[in-house]
Amino acid sequence: MNMFGLDTNVVLRLFVKDDPKQHQAALRFGAEIGKSHTVFVTLITLIELDWALRSQYGYDRKQVMIAVQKLLHTRGLFVEGHDLVVKALRLVEKNNADFTDALIACRSASEGCTVTYTFDQKAARKIAGMELLT
């Protein structure tokens, strides 16, 4: 079985219908995941997806988290750093944190960082392991 990587714009079209032709192509491709092929989604893709859905399509934080959870639960779809993404989603849910900030903190911690410095006051307040750089 072949494994394919997906660019953010393909993943995005699974959720939005702003281009009907691309949306249908993405749905056809998606229907075969786990049957005729598997798919790999990178952390970068998830970060871009979060940004695009919220800034370009008006999704709120909860809607984006539902979209990411759908990807995590799609048979035959493998997400880079699956456990990190799950941890980040928990931080979002528990602390109303930003997904991208939570993912950055989780990823940094996974590499042994004792702290992730930021200038984002909300992130420092809401995410354990993030601190303001002063």
N, C-alpha and C positions, 0 to 999 in steps of 0.2 A: 504494500500500500504506500503510495506517495504521500509525503508531507510537504505542505506548502506554507510559506509565510504570508502574512497579510499586511498590507499597508493600511494605515489608519483610514483612508478614504473608503476602502472596501468594508471595513468593520463598521464605519459610520453609516454606510448605506444599508446595513442590516437593520438599523434603527430609524433612519429618517427617509422620507420619500420626496426629497427636494428634486431629485432626478429620477423619474419613474423608470427609465430604461436601466440605469445603474442599480436602482433598488431591486428590480426584478432579477437582474443578473446576480446580485449578491444573494438574494433569497434562493435562487436555483443552486448556486454554489454551496450555500449554507445547508441546504437540504441534504446534500451528499456527504457532509462532514461525518466522519465515523463509519461511513459506508464504503465509499470509493476512495476517500483520502482523509488524511488528518491535517490539522492546521496548527501553526505555532503563532502566538501573539506575543510581541515583546512588551516590556515595561514602557518603552518609549511610545509605543502605540497606545497603551492605556492612558498615559499622560496626555497625549494629543487628543484622544477621544474625550477625556474629561474636559479639556479646554474647549474643544469644538462644540460639544453638546451644550455646555453652559453658556459660552460666549456667543456662539453663532445660532444656536437653535432654541435658546431659552429654557433648557432643562434646568431644574433645580438640583441641589446636591443629592437628594433622595432618589430622584429619577436616574441620575448618573450611576449611583451605587447599585440600583436595580439592574441597570444595563450591564455593569461590570460583573455582577453576580450571575447574570444569565450566561455570560461568556465562561465564567468559572465552572458552571454546571453543564456546559455543552459537551456531550460525549464526543470524543475525538478531537477536541480543541484543547491544546496545551498552552498555558499561560506561563511565560517566564516568571520565575520567582513566585510561583503560586502561593506558597505559605506567607511570603511577604505581603502579597496583595490581600490575603485574608486578614492579616494583622492590621494592615492599613484600613481596610473596611471596618474592622472593629473599632479602631480609633475614631473614624469618622462617625460611626453610629453612637459610640459612647460619649465622645467629647464634642460632637458637632464640628469636627475639624475639617480642614480642606483635604481632599483625597490626595492631591499631588504632594502637599507638605507632609502628610502622614506617610506616603510611600517613600519620599526622600529620607525621612527619619528612620523608617524601618530598614531601608536598603543600607543606609550608612551604618546603623547598628549591626547589621548582618556582616559587615566588613570589619567589625571590631572598633568602630568609632565610639568613644565614650560620650560624645555630645555632637550635635549638629547645630552649628551657629547660624543664626538668621537675624535679619533686621525686621522681620514680620512679628509684630507684637502678639497678634492673635495666635499664630503658630506656636510661639514660645509659651504662651499661656495654656494652650489646649493640648499640646503634644509632648508627652514625656520624652525626654532626650533631646528636645530642641531648646536652645537658650538664646537670649538676645546677645548679640555681640555689641559690647559697649566700649 
